[in-house]
Amino acid sequence: MKILISLLGSTLDAHGRGNGRWNMWRPSVALAMQEDLHFDRYYLIYQTSFSDLYERIRADIATCSPDTEVIGEVIDFNNPWDFEEVYCKLHEFSLDKNFSADDNEYYIHITTGTHVAQICLFLLNESHHLPGKLIQTQPTRRNCAAGSYNLIDLDLSRYDLLAKRFAEERRNDLDFLKSGISTRNRRFNTLIETVERVAIRSAEPLLLTGPTGAGKSQLARRIFELKKLNNQVKGNFVEVNCATLRGDQAMSTLFGHKKGAFTGAVADRPGLLKSADGGVLFLDEVGELGQDEQAMLLRAVEEKRFLPLGADREESSSFQLICGTNRDLFHDVASGKFRADLLARINLWHFELPGLAERREDIEPNLEYELQRFAEKSGKHVTFNKEARTRFLDFALSPDQLWSGNFRELNAMVTRMATLASGGRIDLDTVNEEIARNNRSCTAPLNDDLIELLGKDYEDRFDLFDVVQLKYVIKICRASSSLSEAGKKLFAVSRTGKRSNNDSDRLSKYLARFGLNFHCLQ
């Protein structure tokens, strides 16, 4: 059965009187005059005030197509240009009728009615509440009364050009989020593909986790810039490292204050949440926030309102929140350091960025990216000679290089080598000198840390064999965002032959032998 759903046109359908009306194009009647298209049932939606017009049109449809059953549906709009009202009432109509494309063939006429009503019919068709094909009519010089019609099929998969264009736009978005770097790591590329879909479609909070230097801040800014390019935000990108905030300073920085709210408050301050109104607020190291700040942040995210220090009136701000941390917030919730309700709110979209050591195949393309960044900042174009490039990549890809500083460490190494390069070329001596410097800097801080962690007499209490092993374990822990991640790295081989993969417990027990735990190493 073919079923048509249409709105009575209060202006177009009223054209003509007497027999002269049959020479006029009236869209609702014209659909019944098509020689190659017959409808078994015709739902004609109209308002009570146009009942007389409906009866005339219904009678003329019966004249043109006696076998078509015309069903009048009265839907009164207080304001036909009120999108919410029109959509809700048409939506209720679709639910009431429970149209099913499995049983019938449907057509939705989008020529008559206000533009608002036409848009609502389009949306209800796209959401399959009104299934079927869209049909549009227009007058013609020949056979003016019947005019002509066109069918609009919204199945975009049939249109190769559109599909290719959308695919190209998506590739551009993904390339943008990756700063133009041709990354090769499958896990990271999959993560970025998901981030792209979420960034375009959602304004809910995002949680970015991963070790320090893994690129959380850069990705947060890229997400904002992508949303800006797509006209999804109008405000600014506001960033703060929560580890730098303490006491009244934290509350004031985030939520603002009024003059005289505390000693030193000599003027009003809007706060970062207000500054981010209409934009994106990135709270790096969010796990460092105090309990009071966490409580106020939760309310600000949920209700878009907060109370500045010393104020008696609330402020409002609508922003998208992105949080970053290298801490295990679930562990912090269990220990009472982080609010469970806040974590539940910001953990809707959780993306864990792998460290550089887990993306070694991406070191080479990132090496080129860092050289480009150096050229942009210094105005000096620098490259590796072939021998030097091979030597550096051998060092960088070696499992002995832990990359505990991640991309910040790579950036620092490239910057030093590019600065010292003679004639715009990094040679083998420069690379070897940088590698030696890196090895020295990795060893010295660990010796100092062992004194702080184990005491000055640790060399008298532990065998050198144990100390060397412990140093390596500490480096792995500091290059990992969680106890579980560190355990997987340290026991990657032996865990494959075990029935139980509780690497976290195994690592915890090892550290406990020295009176240590994972969090004291962060």
ZANUBA-295283 format. One record per atom (N, C-alpha, C, CB): x, y, z; residue in one letter. Coordinates in steps of 0.05 Angstrom, whole numbers, plus 5000, padded with zeros to 4 digits. Atoms other than C-alpha are relative to their C-alpha. Glycine has a CB too. Layout:
BEGIN
XYZa...
END
This chain:
BEGIN
501749765000m500050005000m501850255000m498150005024m498649745001k502550704981k498550215017k500450094971k501349814981i501251225035i501550274998i500149895029i498949725001l502251985029l499350155025l498950154975l500349834976i503152455088i500650284991i501849915024i499749725010s502153195073s498750205018s498950024972s501249784986l500553865103l498250164980l502150195013l501749845016l494654265076l501450284996l497250045012l498849745005g497354895042g497950225001g501450004972g502149804996s493255475068s500050214979s500350135028s499849805021t495655925012t499949874972t502550175003t499850125027l497655484953l497649834993l502649834999l502350175006d491855004960d497450164997d499749795022d502449835001a486855584963a499750144973a500050205022a500149865026h488455824892h497549924984h502549944984h502250055019g482455894845g497349945013g500849774982g502750064992r474955854852r498449894976r498750265012r501750105022g469455514812g501649814983g498950224984g498750185018n471455114751n502850094993n498449974974n497349905006g477455574742g502249895017g500050305003g497950114982r480855234800r501549774987r498749905026r498750225013w482354644754w502350084981w498049834986w497849905016n487055084715n502350115017n499050224981n498049894981m490955284777m501549765013m498650175022m498450204987w496654894809w499550025030w503050044994w500450024971r494654674879r501449745009r496849995006r498250234995p500054214907p498649765012p502250095019p501250234988s495553774950s498249854980s498350085024s501650125021v490853644891v501849894978v497950204989v498250085022a496553604840a501249725005a502250204997a498950264995l499352994875l498149774993l500749975030l502050205007a492852624862a499549994970a497350065014a500449995029m493152814788m502349874984m499750294991m497650125014q499852464772q499249744987q502349965020q500850255015e498851924719e501749765008e500350054970e498250224994d504851514742d500349955030d502750044988d499850034971l503751564817l497349995013l501850235012l502650024987h497751314855h500349945030h498349784987h499850044972f496651344930f497449865009f500350275016f502450154989d492050854967d498850155023d500849725008d501049864976r491651285029r501550275001r500549845026r499049735001y492652035037y499450135027y498850174975y500349854975y493852345106y500450304995y501949895022y499949715005l492353095100l499750145027l497950094980l500049864974i494253495162i499250294997i502949985013i501049735002y490554145173y499350115028y497650024980y500849874975q488654645227q497050064999q501550275005q502949974998t481454735251t499050254984t499250035029t500849755013s481155445223s499849974969s501950235007s500150045029f482055155152f498349764993f502949974989f501750235004s476654625157s498650024973s498049965022s501549975026d472754915097d501949944977d498950284998d498150055021l478954915054l500749704998l502650165004l499550295000y480454195075y497849854985y500349905028y502350155013e473453965053e500150044970e497350105012e499949955028r474254294985r502249844987r500550304994r497750155011i481153984974i499449705001i502550065016i500650284998r478753304999r498149914977r498749935028r501950065021a472953314950a501450004972a497750205000a498649995026d477553514892d501949764996d501550264997d498350245002i482452954909i498349754993i501549955027i501850225006a476652464908a499250004970a497550015018a500749985028t474752724839t502349904982t499350294992t497750075016c481852634812c500849715003c502450185007c499150274994s483251974846s498049865019s502850005013s502250124984p476851614870p500949785019p497849914983p499150224984d480751024897d501850075023d501549804982d498349914978t484951444944t498350075025t501750254992t501449944974e482551445017e501350245013e500149765019e499049764987v483452155045v499350005029v498950254985v500450004971i484352185120i500950285011i501549775014i499349744989g484052875152g501149975028g497650194999g498850004973e488552985213e500250295010e502849865000e499949734990v487253605254v502250045021v497250075014v497949924982i493453895287i500150305001i502949874991i500149714997d492754595314d502650105012d497650095017d497649884991f499055015322f499350285011f502250024978f500449734990n498755625368n501850204984n500750015030n498249835016n504755895329n501449814980n502150145019n498950185021p506455535263p503050044996p498650034975p497149945004w513455855266w501649935025w500450294993w498650094976d515155585335d501049724996d498150015026d498850265007f519955015320f499449795020f503050034997f500550204979e519154665387e497249894999e500750115027e502850085000e511554665384e499449834976e498250245002e500650145025v511154445311v501249725000v500950164976v498750265000y516253895319y498749815020y503050035007y501250184980c513153615383c497349894991c499750165027c502750095009k506153585353k500249814977k498250244994k499750185022l508453265289l501349735009l501750124978l498750244989h512752785329h497849835014h502250075020h502250144987e506552595371e498349864979e498450185017e501650125022f502752475306f501449754989f499650214977f498650235010s508152005281s500049765019s503050074993s500150214980l508251615346l497249885002l500850115027l502850094999d500651565347d499449814977d498150245000d500750175024k500351265277k501849764998k500350174975k498150225000n506450815287n500449894972n498949775019n499550085028f508150805213f502349804999f500650254983f497950205003s512250195193s500649964970s499149735012s499150035028a516250175128a500049714991a502750124996a500050285008d516049415131d497349924987d500549825025d502750085009d508549405116d499150164976d498050035023d501149825020n507449995070n502350174987n497950195011n498149825013e510950475022e499050295005e500249944969e500849744991y510851185049y501350234984y500750045030y499049765013y511651875017y499350235018y498850044972y500549764983i512452525057i500350254982i502050015024i500149775017h510453155020h501150245015h497150054990h498849784986i514853755038i499950264984i503049935006i500349755016t512254294992t498250205015t498849944972t502049824986t506454575034t500850045029t497249884998t499449944972g506354855104g502250215003g500849755015g497949814995t511155355136t502749864996t499850125028t497350115002h518655275127h500749845025h502150224995h499450144975v518955065200v498749724999v498850155024v501350265002a513854505187a501549824980a497150034991a498550165020q517754275125q502649895012q500650174976q497650094987i524154235166i499449785020i501450245015i500750204980c520653835220c499349734986c497550105017c500650245016l517953345168l502649864991l498250064976l497450105009f525053275141f501449855023f501850234990f498750124977l527853125211l498749745009l500150205023l501450244992l522452625227l500449784980l497050065003l499450205021n523752275161n502949895004n499750124972n497350084996e531252265175e500349815024e501950245003e499950164976s530051965244s498249754998s499150165024s501750235006h525251445213h497450005016h501549755004h502749984987h519251685255h497950014978h499950245019h501750005024l516051835187l501749874978l499150294992l498250145019p519451305143p499150054971p500049705006p500749985028g519551325068g501650204984g497250074997g498649815018k521451795012k498750285002k499949904971k501049735001l520852545011l499150064971l502150215009l501049935027i516752824953i499550304999i497449844993i500349715003q516753544928q498750054973q502850145001q501549945024t512053844877t500550294992t497049955004t499649735010q512354464832q498250024975q503050064994q501749955024p508054784776p501849994975p498650275002p498750005026t509954714703t498350154980t500749714990t501649865021r507855094640r498149814986r501850144980r501750195012r505154474608r498549855022r501649804982r501650144980n499454144647n500450135027n500749705001n499449834977c499854704698c498749895026c499150284996c501550094976a494654404746a501449775013a497249934993a498750244989a498353744755a502950065008a499949774981a497249944994g505354044754g501749754998g500350125028g498250235000s510953554767s501049955028s502550054981s499050074973y514253204826y502749894998y498049815014y497350124997n521052984849n500149845026n502250214998n499550164976l522952434898l502850055010l499649704994l497449944987i528552574947i500749765018i499950275016i499150234985d532251964973d502350095018d500849774981d497949914981l536352115036l502149785006l498750085026l498050204996d540451475031d502650104987d499149734987d497649875010l547151835024l502049794990l501350175021l498050205009s550851175014s499849954970s499549745015s500350045029r548051174943r501550214984r497149994992r498849775014y551651814926y503050005004y498750275009y497250034997d558951684914d501450265005d501249864975d498749744998l560852414907l499850115029l498950204980l500349914973l557852594974l501549835020l497050005008l498650184982a560751985007a503050065000a499549704992a497249945003k567652154980k500650275014k500850014971k499549744988r566952875003r500049985031r497850214991r500150034971f564852675074f502549855009f497549845008f497650154992a570652175076a502550175000a500449754981a497749825002e575552705054e500050205023e500050164973e500249814977e572953195107e500949865025e497250115002e499350144975r573752655160r503049955000r498649735001r497050035001r580952505137r501450265007r500949904972r498849744993n582453245142n499850055030n498650224984n500449964971d579553265213d502049835016d497149935008d498250184986l583652665234l502950104997l499849714989l497349895004d589952965203d500450245017d500450074970d499849764983f588453615240f500549935029f497550174997f499650084972l587853265307l502849895005l497949795008l497350124997k594552915295k502250204991k500249754983k498149795007s597853585276s501449944974s502150035022s498850055026g599153325206g502149785000g501250244989g498050214998i603552755231i498849734990i501049975030i500950265011s602752095193s500649785020s501249944972s499550204979t602351665255t499449724990t498350065025t500250275010r603150915245r498949815022r502749904991r500950174978n601050645313n497049954999n500850125027n502850065004r594450275306r498350095023r499749704995r501549924977r592150395377r499550305001r501449915026r500349714999f593451135373f498150104978f502750144998f501749925022n590151205305n497049945005n500949874974n502750084993t583950835329t498950205021t499949725011t500849804979l583651295390l499350274988l502350035021l500549745013i584151925347i497449994983i502450084983i502550025015e578551675302e497550025018e499949734985e502249984981t574051595362t499850295011t500349805023t500049734990v576152275390v498750194979v502950105006v501149835021e574352595323e497049994999e501149934972e502950035001r567352305323r498750135025r499249704999r501149884975v566152515396v500250305000v501549895024v499649715000a569053215387a498050144983a502950064990a501949885019i564453355328i497149985010i500349884973i502850064993r558153055359r499250065028r499549714994r500749974972s558553185433s501350245013s500949745015s498949784984a559553755482a500349915029a498150254998a499750114973e560053295543e502950005008e498849725002e497250004991p566353275586p501649774988p500149995030p498150205010l572452895560l502249975021l501250084973l497850064981l577752565604l502349884984l499149815022l497650095014l584752495574l502049915021l501250224982l498150114981t589452045613t502449904985t498849785017t497550095012g596451805601g502450125015g500150074970g497749904986p603551925625p500750294993p502549834994p499149725005t606552625630t501550024974t501750115024t498649965026g608752875562g498949844978g502849935004g501150175021a604252405523a498450164979a498249795012a501349835020g600852995488g497150075007g500049874974g502849944992k594453115529k499350294995k499649935030k500549715004s595053875527s499750074971s502250175013s500149945028q596353895453q497449894987q502549884986q502450115010l590553425438l497650165008l499749715008l502249844990a585853835481a499750264984a500450075030a500249765016r587654465443r499149944971r502850145000r500850085028r586854105376r497049944999r501649764991r502950054999i579853875397i498550265000i499349845026i501349735000f578054595412f500150134972f501350185021f499749875026e580854845346e498349864979e503049994991e501750145019l577054295308l497150095004l500349705004l502849914995k570554495342k499650294991k499449985030k500149725009k572155225326k499750014969k502550155008k500250015029l573155055252l497249914991l502049814989l502750105006n566354705253n497850185012n499749725009n501949814989n563055315286n498349885023n498150104978n501450124977q561254905348q500650145026q500849715002q499449834977v564455385398v500650284991v502449885016v499549725006k564756135400k502050135019k497450165000k498349894980g568856245462g503049924997g499149925028g497250055000n576156145480n500849735011n501450225016n498850244988f580655565498f501550105025f502049854980f498849924974v582455655572v501349765013v497850135018v498450224990e587855215602e501250075027e502149914980e498649964974v590455135673v501149735010v498150135021v498850244988n595054635707n499150015030n503149994997n501249994973c591254465771c502249955022c497949795003c497850054980a597854245805a501250265010a502149824987a498949744991t599654985810t498150155017t500750164975t502049864984l593355165848l499849895028l497249974986l500250084972r592855155923r498250205016r502849985013r501549844981g587955425976g498250204986g501850155017g501749795011d584356085962d500750064971d500250265016d499149955027q588556155899q498549824980q503049964997q501350195017a585355535870a497150084995a500049725011a502849925002m578155765884m499850264984m498850045028m500149745014s579656465859s500649974971s501950205013s499250045028t583156235796t497849874984t502649834998t502150145015l577655765776l497350155000l499649735012l502749904997f571356095802f499850315003f498649875023f500049714998g573456825810g499450095029g497950124982g500649894974h572557275870h499150294998h502549985019h500849724998k569757935892k502150155017k497250035013k498149834986k573958505918k499649975030k499750304992k500150034971g575658405991g499349725010g498150195011g500850274992a573857665991a502149875018a499649824975a497950094983f580657516023f502350194998f500949714992f497749825000t587257856038t501450004973t502049935023t498849985026g590158105973g498050024977g501849764996g502149985021a583558105935a499250294997a497549825007a500449715003v584058835914v498150084978v502750144996v501949955022a579458775854a498549754993a501550114975a501550235009d574158325825d501649844979d497350094987d498750185019r576657725785r497949814989r502349845013r502150175011p572157345736p500549705004p499750064971p499450284998g575656665742g500049864973g498049875018g499750145026l577356155688l497449884989l502149795003l502650115009l570455835686l498450214985l498449895023l501449785013k567456505667k501450074974k499850245018k498549945024s573056635617s499649794978s503050025006s500450215020a571455975583a497149984990a500749735012a502850005008d564156145573d499749994969d498550265011d500350045029g562155905503g502349864987g499750274987g497650135011g568855555494g500649745014g502450185002g499050254989v573054995523v501850065023v501449834979v498349974976l576154945593l501649745002l498350055025l498350244997f582054465598f501450025027f502249994977f498850034973l583954265669l502049785000l497849955022l497850205000d590653915665d500649935029d502550114985d499450114973e592553485725e497650055019e502550135012e502449954985v585353515749v500049855027v497549934984v499950154975g586952995802g501350155023g501549754995g498749854979e590853525840e498150205014e502350164989e501949824988l584553935856l499249915028l497550034982l500950064973g582353975929g497049925000g500450235018g502850094998q575653695953q498050224996q499649875027q501949775003d572354385956d499850084971d500950245017d500049925029e574354555885e498649794983e502950044990e501450215015q571953875861q497050025003q501049735011q502949984996a565053985892a498950234984a499450045030a501049775016m564354675860m500149954970m501550255007m499750075029l566854415793l497749824991l502749874995l502150185007l561753855793l497450154996l499649795022l502549855003r556054345803r500150184976r499550185025r499749835024a558854815750a499649854974a502750145000a500350175024v559154245700v497149924996v501849755001v502750115003e552153985715e497950224997e499349845025e502149795000e548354645726e500950254986e499350075028e498949765014k552855145689k500050255018k498450064975k500149784981r552855575752r502049955023r497150045012r498150024978f557755725808f500150265015f502949924990f500049764983l558956215865l502950095004l498749945027l497349904996p565356635863p500550065030p500550264984p499349944972l569056755929l499050285007l503049975004l500949744990g565857315969g497550114986g502150194998g502349915015a559857365922a497449905013a500149914970a502650094990d552557325942d498149944977d498750215018d501550075023r550157215871r501649814982r499250264984r498650195017e551756625826e500650104973e498349744998e499349955027e555156675759e499349764983e503050074997e500650225018s553456265698s502149984978s497250034987s498150045022s558055975645s499549734987s503050015011s500550245015s556855465591s502649934984s497650024980s497550075012f563255115570f500249704997f502550115015f499450285000q565754435549q502549955016q500449894970q497850064982l570354125600l501749774989l499049935028l498150215006i576553725581i501949985024i501550054973i498250044977c580553425639c502349824991c498549875023c497650165005g587553135636g501349915026g502050154983g498650094976t591352725687t501849764993t498049925022t498350235002n597052225693n499649825024n502950084998n500650164976r594051955758r497949794994r499150195023r502150205001d589651345768d497750115017d501049725010d502249874985l583251715788l498249795014l498350174982l501650214987f579651065804f501349925027f499749754982f498650064975h585050915856h499650235019h503149954994h500449774983d584351625882d497250025012d500650264984d502850014989v576851535890v500049805023v498049924978v500050214980a578050895929a501450095026a501449754990a498549904977s583051265975s498850255011s502850044992s501349764990g578351855984g501250274991g500050005029g498749765010k582652355946k498450144978k502849944991k501549895023f577852455888f497149925003f501249914973f502950054996r570252505888r499049804978r498450274998r501150205019a566751905857a498050134981a498749785016a502149895017d560952335831d501350184978d498150175017d498749845021l565752815795l501449824979l502250185013l498850185019l569552235764l497949884981l501549775014l502150115016a563051935740a499150204979a497649925017a500949795019r561252605707r502150054978r499550265016r498049935020i567952725672i501049754985i502350145013i499050245012n569051995653n498149894978n500349795021n501850095021l563451965601l501649924975l498050224993l498250065023w568751995546w502850005011w499650214977w497450044988h575351715570h502049904978h500049815024h498050075020f581451695524f502749995013f500050204976f497450044988e588051405548e502150024978e500149735016e498049965021l593851665507l502549835007l500950304999l497650164995p599651165500p502550185001p500349784979p497449864999g606651405518g501649954975g501549935024g498450035024l612051475465l501349724999l502250215000l498850265001a615250815486a498149794989a500849925029a502050185011e608650475466e499450074971e497550005017e500549915028r608750835399r502650044985r498350265000r497349965012r615850725375r499850034970r501849765007r500349965029e613450665303e499350284992e498049814989e500749725006d611251385309d502350195006d497650095016d497849834994i618051645330i501150144975i502349855014i498849895024e620551745259e498250234989e500249784978e501649785010p614552165234p499950245020p497249924994p500049784980n614652565300n502750145000n499549895028n497449885002l622052685289l499950224979l502249804993l500349805021e620353055224e498350235010e498749874975e501849804989y614753425260y501650195019y497749885015y498549834981e619553675315e502050184985e501549825020e498349845016l624453915262l498550234987l501449844978l501749795011q618754305229q499350215021q497449884988q500649824978r616854605296r502450185006r499249855026r497649844995f624054825307f500450214978f502549815001f499749815022a624255145238a498050235002a499649864973a502049794997e617755525252e500850205022e497349885006e499449834977k620355795318k502650164995k500349845025k497449885003s627555945298s500550134973s502149805005s499549915027g626956085224g502349864987g500450305000g497650155010k632655585214k499249724992k502250005022k500750275010h631554965171h502349825005h499350014969h497950194992v635454375199v499149724992v500650025030v500550285006t635953655176t502249825011t499749954969t498050194993f639753025194f501549914975f498849755015f498850145022n645152745150n499349705003n503250045000n501050285001k643852015132k501149835024k500849874974k498750154979e648851715182e498950085027e503150034999e501049904975a646452145239a497149925005a500350315002a502850074998r639152005225r499849705008r498550054974r500150284995t640351255225t500949945029t501949844981t499150044973r644251295291r497950095020r502650165005r502049904981f638851705326f497649815001f499150284993f502350185000l633251245303l500649735013l499049964971l499250254986d637150625326d499850045030d502949924992d500249944971f637750955395f497150035009f501650265006f502749944992a630551195396a498249765000a498850214981a501750245002l627550525376l501049775018l500049914971l498950204982s631850125424s498249975024s502950065008s501650044975p627949805482p501450115025p499449715003p498649894977d633350065528d499350305005d503049984996d500849724997q630850785515q497150005009q500550164973q502750034989l624750835560l498250234992l500249995030l501649765006w622451535538w498050075022w498449954974w501649944976s619951685608s498850284998s501649985025s501149735004g619052415587g498250024975g502350204997g501750015023n615252205525n500650214979n497150035009n499649825022f614252725470f501550265009f497450084987f498549774990r617053285514r503049944999r499250085029r497250085001e623552895519e501050004971e500349725012e499250005028l623752785443l500450294990l497949854983l499849725008n622453525432n502650135010n497650165010n497649884988a628053725480a502549904985a500249935030a497650115013m633053255446m500350124972m499849704998m499849895028v631353505375v500750295001v497349964985v499449724998t631554225397t503050055006t498350135023t497149974994r638554145427r501749934976r500849825024r498450085023m641253775367m499850214977m499249724990m500449805022a638154275317a501550265007a497050054996a498749754992t640954865357t503049984996t499450075029t497150035002l648054575357l500949924972l500949785019l499350095027a647754355284a501550224985a497549914984a498549815016s652854685239s499149984971s503149955002s500749995028g650754905170g497349884994g502049864983g502750105004g643654665180g499849704998g498850124976g500050295001r645653925185r500949895027r502049904977r499350144975i645653485247i501849774992i497549915016i498150215008d651753035242d500249795021d502850124995d499850234982l653752385276l501150085027l501849794988l498849914974d658052735330d497950135017d502350194995d502149864985t652153175350t498049795012t498550204982t501950204990v647552565356v501349845023v499249814977v498650164979n652752165397n500250165025n502749914990n499849834976e653752755444e497350025014e501050284991e502649984988e646252815455e499249745013e497950084978e500750264988i645452075468i501649965026i500749774980i498450024976a651152095519a498850185022a502950074995a501349814980r647952705553r497549895011r499550274987r502650124992n641252345555n500549775020n498549904976n499450234981n644351725588n500950105027n502149824987n499149894974r647752155641r497750115016r502250224995r502249874986s641552545657s497949805011s498650204982s501950214991c637451905664c501049865025c499449804978c498850144977t642351615715t500150175025t502749904993t499649834976a643752205761a497550055016a501250264991a502449954984p636652375781p499149755015p497750104982p500850244987l635251645797l501649955025l500249764981l498350034976n641151625846n499050185022n502950054994n501049824980d638452235881d497349915011d499750294988d502650104992d631451935882d500349775020d498449924976d499750234982l633951295914l500850095028l502149814989l499349894974i637051705970i497550105014i502150224998i502549894988e630352055981e498049785007e498750204980e502050224996l626251415975l500949805021l499449874974l499050224984l630750926012l501950095023l501549804983l498149914980g635451356054g502850014990g499849835025g497249975010k642751556047k501649745001k501350215017k498450244996d645150876069d498949764983d500049925029d501250215016y641350486015y502149814988y498250114978y497950175012e647850235984e501149805020e502350174989e499050184979d649749916051d497949785007d500750155025d502250194992r642949566058r499149824978r497750165011r501050165022f641649305988f502349934981f497850164984f498050085019d645848915939d499850174975d499649704993d499849845024l648149275877l498149884979l502850014989l501850135019f644248755836f497150095004f500249695004f502749924994d637748945871d499650304993d499349955030d500249715005v639149695864v499750054970v502550155011v500249975029v640349645789v497249934990v502249844986v502750085009q633849265780q497950205009q499449725012q501949814990l630049755824l500050254984l500550065030l499849765016k632550345784k498349974974k502950074993k501450055025y629750035721y496950005005y500949744987y502850024993v623049885755v498950285005v499649825024v500949734995i622550605779i499650154974i502050155018i500249865026k623750865708k497549914986k502549954983k502450105013i618250415681i497550115014i500049695001i502449904985c613350635736c499550294993c500449975030c500349725006r614651365721r499350064971r502650155007r500849975028a613551255647a497349894996a502149864982a502650125002s606850935662s497950165015s500049715010s502249844988s600151245679s498649855023s498050084979s501450154979s597850685725s501749765008s497249904990s498650244991l600350095765l499649774981l498949925028l500650215019s596949625716s501750024975s497150004993s498449965025e600549935656e502949935005e499750294991e497250064993a607349885691a500449705002a500850145026a499750284997g606049165709g500049854974g497749895017g500150135026k604248975638k502750034985k497750134983k497449965013k610849275613k502149835013k500850305002k497950154986l615148945666l499849704998l500150085029l500450285001f612048265661f498849914974f498249915023f501350055026a610248255587a500549724990a501150204979a499450275010v613747595573v498949785018v503149964998v500950214982s612347185635s497049985003s501350045027s502950004996r605047395638r498649834979r498950295000r501350155021t603547035572t499749705007t501650024974t500250284993g604746355604g498549955026g502749885002g501450034975k600646485667k497050004995k500850235019k502950005001r593346345678r498950265012r498849765015r500849754987s592746965722s501850224991s500049985031s498449785009n595047635696n499950245019n498950104972n500249794979n594948025762n502850135003n499049885027n497349874999d601248425745d500150225020d500650114972d500049784981s599048995790s500849905028s497250135001s499350114973d599348555852d502949915001d498149765006d497250095001r605948265830r502050235003r500649854973r498349764998l609048955821l499850135028l499250204979l500449894973s606049205887s501749865020s497050005008s498550164981k609248635925k503050054997k499349704997k497249955004y615948765892y500950275013y500750014970y499449744989l615849505911l499950005030l498150214989l500350014971a613649335981a502549895014a497549835008a497550104989r620148965992r501950235007r501449814980r498349774995f623449655990f498650225016f501150124974f501649804985g618050006030g498850214981g501750135021g500949815020l615450335966l497249924990l502050034977l502450075015n608850375928n499950174974n497450065017n500049885026f606950605858f499750315002f497849894983f500749724999h604151285878h502350175012h497550055016h497749844989c610351505917c502150044978c501249875024c498149975022l614151425851l499150204979l500649734988l501149825021q609751905811q500950295005q496949985000q
END
